[in-house]
Amino acid sequence: MGELKDPRAIPYLVPMADHSDWQMRFRVADALGHFDGVDVLAALRRLASDSEAQVAERAQASLASIAP
């Protein structure tokens, strides 16, 4: 739903930012890059400092794509 840019996905994606599997966090960071909003930005900021470098880099790129 993130790739479809359907905002109904946001309440399902944001909690997944804390998932134990780094690959899931990576996909969430990628999907959230299609949206904006307070919850989305907060989740991406958390993911931008993820211990897994790939997740952090994807979140940083997603933030850059939605931040002015």
N, C-alpha and C positions, 0 to 999 in steps of 0.2 A: 504494500500500500504506500510505502514511502516513495518508491519509484514512480508510482502513479500520481504522486503529489496530492493524495487524498488526506485532508486534515483530520479525518476521523481516526487515522492511524496514530496520531500523536499520543493520546492517552495510553496506548498499548506499547509504543516504542520507548517513551521516556523511562518507565520503570525497568526496562530491559538494559538500560545503561549500566546497571549494577550486576548484570549477569556474571556468573562465575567463569563462563567460557569466553576467552578473549575473541574468538571468531564471531561470536554473537555480538559482543560489544563493537567489533569492527563494523559489522553490517548495520548495527544501530547508528553508529557514527555516520556512516554513509547515508543511510535513509533520512536521518534528521537534517542533513544538509539541504533537503528539499523544502524545509519549512523555516519559519521564524516564530518568535514569541518567547516570552519569559521562561517557560518550562523547557523549551527546546534549547535555548541559549545556556541555561543552567546545566542541563545534561551534557551538552557539548563541551562546556568548560571543564566539567569533571572528567570527561573522557579525554580531553586534551592533555591531561596530566596522568593518564593511565600508565601503569607500570609496563605494559606491552607497547613497545615502540610503534608498531604498525597501527594500533588503535589510536594512540596519541596523534600520530601524523595524520590519519584520516580525519579525526575530529578537528584538528587544526585547519585542515583544508576545508572542511565543511563550514567551520566558523568563518573562514575568509570568504567563502562564497556567499554567505548571507549577511555578513557585517558590512556596514557602509565604509 
